[in-house]
């Protein structure tokens, strides 16, 4: 894959925008089947650090293009959905650039607004713009990490019929979470000051992300049902460690399923982008190009040991058949952070070993070992032998 020139040196932004674009396309089509109005809110719009003059490599242009594409798609299938978009930016220079760009857009059937000011100060105005009934997707992508603290986000998180994608600046948090002067901020961010002494790097990351997701979920809880939260790690271009994570919050099991599918589909893209960034860096240093033999040289710290997934499956199953549908799938994805492909592959291996069985497999071609969305999303009956 060739990274667009405007993203050179901004490879994590390319991954972030690819995830945003792919998920929004799935989301708007699904919600558009029943919703009359859909709103999109970018709480830290920019533009900043854009690589092109047409802003095509910004969340602004990407979101508007996807909205227009999906509005046309839905309209062609008899769904007249009213789309709205709101962009917030505090920097005067960036806001003027944003406003000038929005004024040039020729989107039909789309209401576009922009607010100038601090996100924190505009929260009531943002919620007033959203109204109380329409579906709203919030994209929260600050340049720092202090705007990710849960008390700041709580008014938005408590809005019903909403979903959220939040950029969690993990590496910043990792650096400061043990400093005494940051204890109050850590409590606002994570709910507590994490005890990560004697933890390995992966264990620290898992613990910090678990705390943040749980803090978000409790802040967003507005009914007996607990909201759901998963995340995708985005690495530094030239380092084998996480720069930030994209944290997704929803109240629907189906949302977790779809977001997981999008994340998994972009996993290979993420590896290739990071590999290309390292290759470009080596070329720049040596002044010579490299021969390509395929594959990547990115350390895959997300590679899952399938024996661990197999043991997990065995702990979930018993000799009494149990249905595994969308809700059970979302529970497992949220609990483990794995991909659906990991669960499918591990179940297939156990089945081949004669240790488990899908009782609803018929003599017909199947592309998956388990269809979690079968039987009106109630899934299929699985049993441990």
C-alpha positions as CSV (number, residue, x, y, z in Angstrom):
1,X,0.0,0.0,0.0
2,X,1.3,3.4,-0.9
3,X,0.6,6.0,1.8
4,X,-0.8,9.3,0.3
5,X,1.9,11.9,0.1
6,X,0.0,14.2,2.4
7,X,0.2,11.7,5.2
8,X,4.0,11.2,5.0
9,X,5.2,11.7,8.5
10,X,1.6,11.5,9.7
11,X,1.1,7.8,9.4
12,X,-1.0,7.4,12.6
13,X,-3.4,10.0,11.3
14,X,-3.8,7.9,8.1
15,X,-4.8,4.9,10.3
16,X,-7.1,7.0,12.4
17,X,-8.9,8.5,9.4
18,X,-9.2,5.1,7.6
19,X,-10.9,3.7,10.7
20,X,-13.2,6.8,11.0
21,X,-14.1,6.6,7.3
22,X,-14.8,2.9,7.3
23,X,-16.8,2.8,10.4
24,X,-18.9,5.9,9.6
25,X,-19.8,4.3,6.3
26,X,-21.1,1.1,8.0
27,X,-22.7,3.1,10.8
28,X,-24.7,5.6,8.7
29,X,-26.1,2.8,6.5
30,X,-27.2,0.8,9.5
31,X,-28.7,3.8,11.5
32,X,-30.2,5.2,8.3
33,X,-32.5,2.2,7.9
34,X,-34.7,3.5,10.8
35,X,-33.6,7.0,11.7
36,X,-35.0,10.1,10.1
37,X,-32.1,12.4,11.3
38,X,-28.4,11.6,11.9
39,X,-26.0,14.1,13.3
40,X,-22.2,14.1,13.3
41,X,-20.2,16.2,15.8
42,X,-16.5,16.8,15.6
43,X,-15.5,18.3,18.9
44,X,-11.9,19.3,17.9
45,X,-12.2,19.8,14.2
46,X,-9.1,21.8,13.3
47,X,-7.8,21.7,10.7
48,X,-4.2,21.4,12.0
49,X,-1.3,19.4,10.6
50,X,-3.1,18.9,7.3
51,X,-0.8,17.8,4.5
52,X,-2.9,19.1,1.6
53,X,-4.4,22.5,0.7
54,X,-7.8,20.9,-0.1
55,X,-8.1,19.4,3.5
56,X,-8.8,16.0,1.9
57,X,-6.6,14.5,4.6
58,X,-8.6,15.9,7.5
59,X,-11.5,14.4,9.5
60,X,-13.6,17.4,8.2
61,X,-13.5,16.5,4.5
62,X,-13.5,12.7,5.3
63,X,-16.7,13.0,7.4
64,X,-18.5,15.3,4.9
65,X,-17.7,13.0,2.0
66,X,-18.9,9.9,3.8
67,X,-22.1,11.7,4.9
68,X,-22.8,12.8,1.3
69,X,-22.1,9.3,-0.1
70,X,-24.3,7.6,2.4
71,X,-27.1,10.1,2.1
72,X,-27.2,9.4,-1.7
73,X,-27.0,5.7,-1.0
74,X,-29.9,5.7,1.5
75,X,-32.0,8.0,-0.7
76,X,-31.6,5.7,-3.6
77,X,-33.1,3.0,-1.5
78,X,-36.1,5.0,-0.3
79,X,-34.7,6.3,3.0
80,X,-34.9,10.0,3.2
81,X,-32.5,10.8,6.1
82,X,-31.7,14.3,7.1
83,X,-28.0,14.6,7.9
84,X,-26.4,17.4,10.0
85,X,-22.7,18.1,10.9
86,X,-21.2,20.3,13.5
87,X,-17.5,21.2,13.8
88,X,-16.0,22.9,16.8
89,X,-12.6,24.6,16.8
90,X,-11.0,27.0,19.4
91,X,-8.0,28.3,17.4
92,X,-9.0,31.4,15.5
93,X,-6.7,30.8,12.5
94,X,-7.8,27.2,12.2
95,X,-11.4,28.1,12.6
96,X,-11.2,30.6,9.8
97,X,-9.7,28.0,7.6
98,X,-12.5,25.6,8.6
99,X,-15.2,28.1,7.9
100,X,-13.7,29.0,4.5
101,X,-13.6,25.3,3.6
102,X,-17.2,24.7,4.8
103,X,-18.4,27.7,2.7
104,X,-17.0,26.0,-0.4
105,X,-18.8,22.7,0.1
106,X,-21.7,22.1,-2.2
107,X,-23.3,19.3,-0.2
108,X,-27.0,18.8,-1.0
109,X,-29.5,18.1,1.7
110,X,-27.0,18.5,4.5
111,X,-27.0,21.1,7.3
112,X,-23.4,22.1,8.3
113,X,-22.6,24.3,11.3
114,X,-19.4,25.5,13.0
115,X,-18.8,26.8,16.5
116,X,-15.7,28.8,17.4
117,X,-14.5,28.4,21.0
118,X,-13.3,26.0,23.7
119,X,-15.0,22.6,23.6
120,X,-15.3,22.7,27.4
121,X,-17.2,26.1,27.3
122,X,-19.5,25.0,24.4
123,X,-20.8,21.7,25.8
124,X,-24.3,23.1,26.6
125,X,-24.5,24.8,23.2
126,X,-23.4,21.5,21.5
127,X,-26.0,19.5,23.3
128,X,-28.7,22.1,22.5
129,X,-27.7,21.8,18.8
130,X,-27.9,18.0,19.0
131,X,-31.4,18.1,20.5
132,X,-32.7,15.2,22.6
133,X,-34.0,12.6,20.1
134,X,-31.8,12.3,17.0
135,X,-28.9,9.9,16.7
136,X,-25.6,11.6,17.2
137,X,-22.0,10.4,16.6
138,X,-19.4,12.3,18.5
139,X,-15.8,12.3,17.3
140,X,-13.5,13.6,20.1
141,X,-10.0,14.0,18.9
142,X,-8.1,16.5,21.1
143,X,-4.4,17.4,20.6
144,X,-3.7,16.8,24.2
145,X,-5.0,14.5,26.9
146,X,-6.5,16.8,29.5
147,X,-9.7,17.1,27.4
148,X,-10.3,13.4,27.6
149,X,-11.0,13.4,31.4
150,X,-14.3,11.9,32.1
151,X,-15.9,14.9,34.1
152,X,-15.4,17.0,31.0
153,X,-17.0,14.4,28.7
154,X,-19.8,13.4,31.1
155,X,-22.5,15.7,29.8
156,X,-22.0,14.3,26.3
157,X,-21.7,10.7,27.4
158,X,-25.0,10.9,29.2
159,X,-26.9,11.9,26.1
160,X,-29.1,9.0,24.9
161,X,-29.0,7.7,21.3
162,X,-25.3,8.6,20.9
163,X,-22.0,6.9,20.0
164,X,-18.5,8.2,20.6
165,X,-15.0,7.7,19.2
166,X,-12.4,9.2,21.5
167,X,-8.7,9.6,20.9
168,X,-7.0,8.5,24.1
169,X,-3.4,9.8,24.2
170,X,-2.0,6.7,25.8
171,X,1.7,7.5,25.6
172,X,1.1,10.9,27.4
173,X,-0.9,9.1,30.1
174,X,1.8,6.4,30.5
175,X,4.4,9.1,31.1
176,X,2.5,11.0,33.8
177,X,0.3,8.4,35.5
178,X,2.8,7.7,38.3
179,X,3.7,11.3,39.1
180,X,2.3,12.6,42.3
181,X,1.5,16.1,40.9
182,X,-0.9,14.4,38.4
183,X,-2.9,12.2,40.8
184,X,-6.0,14.4,40.7
185,X,-6.0,14.4,36.9
186,X,-5.5,10.6,36.8
187,X,-8.6,10.2,39.0
188,X,-10.6,12.4,36.6
189,X,-9.2,10.4,33.7
190,X,-9.2,6.9,35.0
191,X,-11.3,6.9,38.1
192,X,-8.3,6.1,40.2
193,X,-4.5,6.3,40.3
194,X,-3.4,3.1,38.6
195,X,-1.0,0.8,40.5
196,X,1.2,-0.4,37.7
197,X,4.3,-1.2,39.7
198,X,6.0,-4.5,38.7
199,X,3.8,-4.7,35.6
200,X,5.2,-5.5,32.1
201,X,4.5,-2.8,29.4
202,X,1.6,-4.8,27.9
203,X,0.1,-5.3,31.3
204,X,0.3,-1.6,32.1
205,X,-1.4,-0.7,28.9
206,X,-4.1,-3.2,29.4
207,X,-4.8,-2.0,33.0
208,X,-4.8,1.7,32.0
209,X,-7.1,1.1,29.1
210,X,-9.4,-1.0,31.2
211,X,-9.7,1.7,33.8
212,X,-10.5,4.4,31.2
213,X,-13.1,2.3,29.4
214,X,-14.8,1.4,32.7
215,X,-14.8,5.1,33.8
216,X,-16.4,6.1,30.5
217,X,-19.0,3.4,30.8
218,X,-20.1,4.4,34.3
219,X,-20.2,8.0,33.3
220,X,-22.4,7.2,30.2
221,X,-24.8,4.9,32.1
222,X,-28.3,6.2,32.0
223,X,-30.3,2.9,32.4
224,X,-29.8,-0.5,34.0
225,X,-27.9,-1.6,31.0
226,X,-24.2,-0.8,31.1
227,X,-22.8,0.9,28.0
228,X,-20.1,-0.9,26.1
229,X,-16.5,0.1,25.2
230,X,-13.7,-1.3,23.1
231,X,-10.6,0.3,21.6
232,X,-8.0,0.1,18.8
233,X,-4.3,0.8,19.3
234,X,-2.4,3.1,16.9
235,X,1.4,2.7,17.1
236,X,4.1,5.3,16.5
237,X,5.4,5.2,12.9
238,X,9.0,4.3,13.9
239,X,8.5,2.7,17.3
240,X,6.9,-0.6,18.3
241,X,4.7,0.9,20.9
242,X,1.3,2.6,21.2
243,X,1.0,6.3,20.6
244,X,-2.7,6.5,21.2
245,X,-5.9,4.4,21.2
246,X,-9.2,5.1,19.5
247,X,-11.8,4.3,22.2
248,X,-15.3,3.5,21.0
249,X,-18.4,3.8,23.3
250,X,-21.9,2.5,22.5
251,X,-25.0,1.2,24.1
252,X,-25.6,-1.5,21.6
253,X,-24.0,-5.0,21.2
254,X,-24.3,-4.7,17.4
255,X,-22.2,-1.6,17.5
256,X,-19.4,-3.6,19.2
257,X,-19.7,-6.2,16.5
258,X,-19.5,-3.8,13.6
259,X,-16.7,-1.7,15.1
260,X,-14.7,-4.9,15.8
261,X,-15.2,-6.0,12.1
262,X,-14.0,-2.6,10.9
263,X,-11.0,-2.7,13.2
264,X,-10.1,-6.2,12.1
265,X,-10.4,-5.3,8.4
266,X,-7.9,-2.5,8.9
267,X,-5.4,-4.5,10.9
268,X,-3.4,-5.5,7.8
269,X,-3.5,-1.9,6.6
270,X,-2.1,-0.7,9.9
271,X,0.8,-3.1,9.7
272,X,1.6,-2.2,6.1
273,X,1.5,1.6,6.9
274,X,3.9,1.2,9.8
275,X,6.2,-1.0,7.7
276,X,6.2,1.5,4.9
277,X,7.0,4.3,7.3
278,X,10.1,2.4,8.7
279,X,11.2,1.6,5.1
280,X,11.0,5.2,4.1
281,X,12.9,6.2,7.2
282,X,15.7,3.8,6.4
283,X,15.8,4.9,2.8
284,X,16.1,8.6,3.9
285,X,19.0,7.8,6.1
286,X,20.9,5.6,3.6
287,X,20.0,7.6,0.5
288,X,19.2,4.3,-1.3
289,X,16.0,2.5,-2.0
290,X,15.2,-1.0,-0.7
291,X,14.1,-4.1,-2.6
292,X,10.7,-5.3,-1.5
293,X,10.2,-9.0,-0.8
294,X,6.7,-8.6,0.6
295,X,5.5,-8.9,4.2
296,X,6.1,-6.4,6.9
297,X,8.7,-5.8,9.6
298,X,6.4,-4.4,12.1
299,X,6.5,-6.2,15.5
300,X,2.9,-7.5,15.9
301,X,2.3,-7.0,19.6
302,X,-1.4,-7.7,18.9
303,X,-0.8,-11.3,17.7
304,X,-3.0,-13.6,19.8
305,X,-1.9,-17.0,21.0
306,X,-4.7,-19.2,19.7
307,X,-4.1,-21.7,22.6
308,X,-5.2,-18.9,24.9
309,X,-8.3,-18.3,22.8
310,X,-9.1,-22.0,22.8
311,X,-8.9,-22.2,26.6
312,X,-11.1,-19.2,26.8
313,X,-13.7,-20.9,24.6
314,X,-13.6,-24.0,26.8
315,X,-14.2,-21.9,29.9
316,X,-17.3,-20.5,28.2
317,X,-18.8,-23.8,27.0
318,X,-20.3,-26.7,28.8
319,X,-22.1,-30.0,28.0
320,X,-25.4,-28.0,28.1
321,X,-25.9,-26.3,24.7
322,X,-25.9,-22.5,24.9
323,X,-26.7,-20.0,22.2
324,X,-24.0,-17.5,21.3
325,X,-25.5,-14.5,19.5
326,X,-24.6,-10.8,19.1
327,X,-24.9,-10.0,22.8
328,X,-22.6,-12.9,23.8
329,X,-20.2,-12.0,21.0
330,X,-20.0,-8.3,22.2
331,X,-19.4,-9.5,25.7
332,X,-16.4,-11.6,24.6
333,X,-15.0,-8.9,22.3
334,X,-15.3,-6.3,25.1
335,X,-13.8,-8.7,27.7
336,X,-10.8,-9.9,25.7
337,X,-10.0,-7.2,23.2
338,X,-9.6,-9.9,20.5
339,X,-10.9,-9.9,17.0
340,X,-13.8,-12.0,15.8
341,X,-11.4,-13.9,13.5
342,X,-9.5,-15.0,16.6
343,X,-12.7,-16.4,18.1
344,X,-13.7,-18.1,14.9
345,X,-10.3,-19.7,14.2
346,X,-9.9,-21.0,17.8
347,X,-13.4,-22.5,17.7
348,X,-12.6,-24.2,14.4
349,X,-9.5,-25.7,15.9
350,X,-11.4,-27.1,18.9
351,X,-14.0,-28.5,16.6
352,X,-11.4,-30.3,14.5
353,X,-10.0,-31.7,17.8
354,X,-13.5,-33.0,18.7
355,X,-13.7,-30.9,21.8
356,X,-16.6,-28.6,20.8
357,X,-19.5,-28.6,18.3
358,X,-21.9,-26.1,16.7
359,X,-25.2,-28.0,16.9
360,X,-26.8,-26.0,14.1
361,X,-24.3,-26.7,11.4
362,X,-26.1,-28.1,8.4
363,X,-24.7,-29.8,5.4
364,X,-24.2,-26.6,3.4
365,X,-21.3,-24.4,2.6
366,X,-20.3,-22.0,5.5
367,X,-17.7,-19.3,5.5
368,X,-17.7,-19.1,9.3
369,X,-17.7,-21.7,12.1
370,X,-20.3,-19.6,14.1
371,X,-22.9,-17.2,12.8
372,X,-23.6,-15.0,15.8
373,X,-26.2,-13.1,13.8
374,X,-28.3,-16.2,13.0
375,X,-31.8,-16.7,14.3
376,X,-32.5,-12.9,14.6
377,X,-29.2,-12.2,16.3
378,X,-29.7,-14.9,18.9
379,X,-26.9,-17.0,17.3
380,X,-26.3,-20.7,17.2
381,X,-26.1,-23.4,19.9
382,X,-22.6,-24.4,20.9
383,X,-21.6,-27.2,23.2
384,X,-18.5,-28.6,24.8
385,X,-18.0,-32.4,24.1
